[in-house]
Amino acid sequence: MNNPQNLTRFNVSFSALVVKLDKSNGTRNEKTMNFRNTRSAFAAALLCCSILLIQACASIDPDYEQPTVTLSSFKALPSGGGMPTFEIGLHVLNPNSSPFRLEGIVYTISVQGHDVVKGVGKDFPVLEGYSEQTVKLTATANLLAGIRLVMDMMNTPAEDLQYEFEAKLDTGGFGRSIRVKEKGSFRMNGKDTDKDISDTPADPIT
């Protein structure tokens, strides 16, 4: 005859085993659902990227030519006794039928070997197809570099000052950036020098 106490212990052990199995199945099902959700999210992201890539490739014109950007002017502006200020003119030419928008620009200016300006620009107007225009930038020398430049000019006066201008222009989207690097001379009084700007062709980069 079975002992009631033994039967009670058996029932308790069996119930605990059932609960443990239920928890194990629940954990396994939860992991399976998480894996499926992750896989679905990855597949959706991959599909979106593929669609964007196809659209970008479809919009590329085989006859598209990279717009050209050259330095058209560089001169000093009246600073009123403060830090030197410069006006830079960039000539942009769009050889394509579609409009072109310059998204932004990062540029540096050095004068007499001193790196006096590191600037950025944005919000440029849209350039229509088969057209050209000049974009003007205004930049002021940073404090420390400007002081060093002024002290150098006081120690070794020179009417014509040498400058170097470097810029990277963002054409947006999947387009290539445009690099410009040019040098020349200018006068702090804003008058033209006898030397022309040294043109260096813009170098498109990936």
JOGIVEN-V849290 format. One record per residue. N is the residue number from 1. OMEGA is omega in whole degrees, -180 to 180 (none if undefined). D_FIRST is the distance of its C-alpha to the first C-alpha in Angstrom with 1 decimal. Layout:
BEGIN
n,omega,d_first
N,OMEGA,D_FIRST
N,OMEGA,D_FIRST
END
This chain:
BEGIN
n,omega,d_first
1,-175,0.0
2,177,3.8
3,-180,6.5
4,-179,9.1
5,178,11.8
6,179,11.0
7,180,11.0
8,179,14.2
9,180,15.7
10,180,15.1
11,179,16.8
12,180,19.6
13,180,20.3
14,179,20.4
15,179,22.8
16,179,25.0
17,179,25.3
18,179,26.4
19,180,28.9
20,179,30.2
21,179,30.8
22,179,32.5
23,-180,34.8
24,179,35.6
25,179,36.6
26,178,38.6
27,180,40.5
28,179,41.2
29,179,42.5
30,178,44.7
31,180,46.2
32,179,46.9
33,178,48.6
34,179,50.7
35,180,51.8
36,178,52.8
37,179,54.7
38,180,56.5
39,179,57.4
40,179,58.7
41,179,60.8
42,179,62.3
43,179,63.2
44,179,64.9
45,178,66.9
46,179,67.9
47,179,69.1
48,179,71.2
49,180,72.8
50,180,73.6
51,179,75.2
52,-180,77.3
53,179,78.4
54,179,79.4
55,-180,81.4
56,-180,83.1
57,-178,84.1
58,-177,85.3
59,-179,87.5
60,179,89.3
61,-179,92.9
62,180,94.1
63,-177,97.6
64,176,96.4
65,180,98.6
66,174,97.6
67,-179,99.7
68,180,102.1
69,178,102.6
70,177,105.5
71,-177,107.0
72,180,110.0
73,176,111.1
74,-179,110.4
75,177,112.3
76,177,112.1
77,176,112.1
78,-176,113.9
79,179,111.4
80,180,113.5
81,178,113.2
82,180,109.4
83,179,107.4
84,179,108.7
85,-174,107.6
86,172,107.8
87,-177,107.9
88,176,106.5
89,178,107.3
90,179,105.0
91,-178,106.4
92,-180,103.6
93,179,104.4
94,-178,102.1
95,-176,103.1
96,180,100.5
97,-179,100.6
98,179,97.4
99,-179,97.4
100,178,96.4
101,175,94.8
102,-174,94.9
103,-177,91.6
104,-178,92.5
105,171,94.5
106,-174,94.0
107,176,97.3
108,178,98.9
109,173,102.6
110,180,104.3
111,-179,107.9
112,179,109.9
113,179,106.8
114,176,104.9
115,-170,101.6
116,-176,102.5
117,165,100.3
118,-173,96.8
119,178,96.3
120,177,94.4
121,178,95.4
122,180,93.8
123,177,94.5
124,179,97.3
125,178,98.8
126,179,97.9
127,-178,100.5
128,-179,101.3
129,179,101.8
130,179,104.9
131,-179,106.0
132,178,106.4
133,179,106.5
134,178,106.8
135,-179,104.0
136,174,105.1
137,176,103.0
138,-175,104.0
139,178,102.7
140,-180,103.5
141,176,103.3
142,-166,100.5
143,-175,101.8
144,180,101.7
145,178,102.8
146,178,105.5
147,179,106.9
148,179,107.0
149,-180,108.8
150,179,111.4
151,178,112.0
152,179,112.5
153,179,115.0
154,-179,116.9
155,-180,117.1
156,-178,118.1
157,177,119.6
158,-179,119.5
159,179,120.6
160,-180,118.4
161,-179,114.7
162,178,112.3
163,171,109.0
164,-179,106.0
165,177,103.7
166,-179,100.2
167,172,97.9
168,-175,94.8
169,-179,94.6
170,-180,91.4
171,174,91.9
172,177,88.4
173,-180,85.6
174,180,85.5
175,180,89.2
176,175,90.6
177,179,92.0
178,178,95.7
179,178,97.1
180,177,100.6
181,-178,102.5
182,179,106.1
183,-179,108.7
184,-179,112.2
185,179,114.4
186,179,115.1
187,-177,117.1
188,178,115.8
189,177,118.6
190,180,117.1
191,180,120.1
192,174,119.7
193,179,120.3
194,-177,122.4
195,178,119.3
196,175,117.1
197,178,113.3
198,-177,111.9
199,172,109.8
200,-176,106.7
201,176,105.0
202,-176,101.6
203,178,98.8
204,178,95.9
205,178,92.5
206,none,89.1
END
